[in-house]
Amino acid sequence: MTRSLPIWTLLAVSCVTLPCMTAAPTDPAAGALDNSPLARGQRVARAVATVTGTAISPLFGVCVLGAYTYAVTPQPNRAALPFYCAPVFWIPLAILVILVMLKDTVGSAAPLLKKPLDAIEILVVNKAAFLFAVLPVVWHEAAAISGLRPPGGLLPEGFMAFLPTVHAAAPGASAAGGSAIPIVLTAITGAAVAFAVWLTGHALDVMALLSPIPLLDILFKAFRAAIFLTVGVLALLDSRVALVVSLVVIAACLLCFWWAFRMAVFGAVFAWDILRTYLLGRRRDPLLDGEVLGFTAYSIGGLRKRSFGALRIAADGSLEFTHRPVGIAFRSTVRLQNPDNYEVGKGFIFPCLLAPGKAGKNYRFQFRLLPRYTGYEEEIRDLLRLRGVRDLRVPSEFQIAWNWLRGTVARPSVS
């Protein structure tokens, strides 16, 4: 995979730049742009930097991009700006960014309240930011590096070439159609690159959802915002350096694509289960199903990390994990150790399956069970015939001290 990295990077850059070399302005009234190789290269570098920065941090990136573009544009020309540069768009976006920051900072004091909000961010906010903020930026930059001057609104004029009812009788219909093809090819390639970058940033939000470490999501968001600001400042100072840094970020995201994709699927399932458990109150007793759904925490029996499946007791009394590679078709079953070698871990958000160490104090996560089973740890123990239940919400030292204090202070009941 490492050896193929230059090939993927070269292919991505070629797909972005080659269609632009044949495009020309189609609106003479708007004024001809400088189509020299140097000017085109600078436009490509700025476009790649803009798409990379906004994809790695969509809400913050598009908010800053829209506000900055609006501020530096003269008053008479602001009507021609794309819609994400209008104050009616980036001001509510800035308010949303502030609310997310408050959720990640102040909300850390109440994890049971913060985790459902994190789930909403993963299921709704992140995906809406990509669709309604990142993709319009990609389209606008594709039109810009193709030599067109896109007007205000959602789509540039070149897209109208695909509407025969508008351009069929127009004298310049063929020219417009010829110039729209490079824009579409460039936009598709840019959207694919933006998706890979966005997916990596989205995977960091999923990691923060699962992590018990407070303020971890703030660190991840600050890291992504720092990348955006670095790329943005470099784009203003030296577009060539900004292009190199952007390609490094894109290459790193392409290397992490399958990891980020599996993390995104894992996060979608977990986030929805958190919402249905804590907001809708739809918990599930595992005794009704005869099995417990969850994800592998590590590579087990040839299965990759975060493989989804069901834990159940086999006919011979052993513990097994049944997995379907693509959710349908054939099943693969992995035989585990004796059920007595495992415990159920009771967590704040979701239970898990543990493999205690030889000393009994240390343990290793084996499976992350779905949040719907929170509160049914005893039933899971009985169903899977496990050794016992371990409370992970309180460190063992504090639990031992509390048990000692309770046994010392509590008075025996008198019959």
Phi, psi and omega in degrees: 000323181293323180293330181277357182299312178300326180295314180296319180296315179297320179296318180295315180294321181295318180295331179280320190270321186297317178298334183283338184289338182260356183274153179219158180296140180250001181237087182299330182295333182282350181096134182286141176271161176287113183256023176291156180304322180295316180294319178295320178298320178294321178295319178296317181297316179294321180294316179298318179296319180295314181295318180297314182295317181288331180286326182286332178217081191299307184297306181294319184295311181292326177297311180293318179299314180295316180294318181293315180297320179294321183289322184272352180273132178301152183307315182295337185263359184290335179294337181272359181286154175295163189296331182285355174266356180280142179302329180293346178260308187278343175289310173300327177295321177295322177297320178296321177298319179295318179296321177295321178295320177295322177297320183283337182260293182294323182293344179295339178286344179231080185299327180292337175270325184287322184298317174299325176293322174299321179296320177296320179298319182288318184283324190244303191296312183298317182289322176295324178296321179292317184289316189257357178237309184287312183298319174299324176296318179299314181295317180296318179291326177297319177292324182293315182283349176274358176095009179262159175249091183293137178282179177292160182114191186281315187238146176287168186296330182300331180294334181292347177296339180275359179258097185297332181292340181264319190250002184297322183260003183283141180299326184261025184295318182294321178295319180294319179297321179295325181279339181284331182298312176299326179296315182295317178298317179294320180294321179296315178296317178297322178294322178294317178295317179297323179295318179297319179291315180298320183297323178294316176296324177296323179297327177294324177294324177294319177300320178294326178297322184274340187281138174276358183284123179294147175065013178294323179294329176296319178297317179295315180293323177295322178296316179292321177295324178295322176296316179299313181294322179297312179295320180294316179294319178296326178296328177283326184273310183210107184295332180292317177295320178298323178295317180297314180296320179296319179294326176295316178297316180297317180297318178297321179290325176294323177296327183267009191300309185291325174298314181293324179295315178295323177294323179293318177296315177302315180294323179296315179295315182292318181296317179296322180291327175295317180294315181291336181276312189265336178260321182264348179068027183262078174274167186223125177282119183295339179295337179285334183258338183076009179205165182232125182273144179184182181242147174290138178272338178218173175291121183228126175056036181087352177276145180281164177297143181064039172273132185268140179185198185231137174264134179206169176267126180285175182295331180272006178090000178274162179270134180224157179237120182258128186228139172249118187304319181242018178085349180223186175064216190289159178250148172242130184247133178246123177278131181257188180285181177300138181304333180293348180272003185235157175227161173264128176264128181264114180248175179291318188255321182210151174277171180210167177253127186246152171244099182296151177286179182296324181284343179091344182272311179280159181206166180228132177293133176248317180220141170260115181274157184292149181300340181298342182266006178297128184094353179246031182296323179294320178294322177296318178300315181291320182294315183266002177057046183275171184292316183180192181240132180242128181275112180265358182285337180235133176305149186300324181296318178292323179295318178296317180297319180294318179297320178295315181295319180296320179289334181276320188271322185295137178274141178293144181286142181263122180275000000 
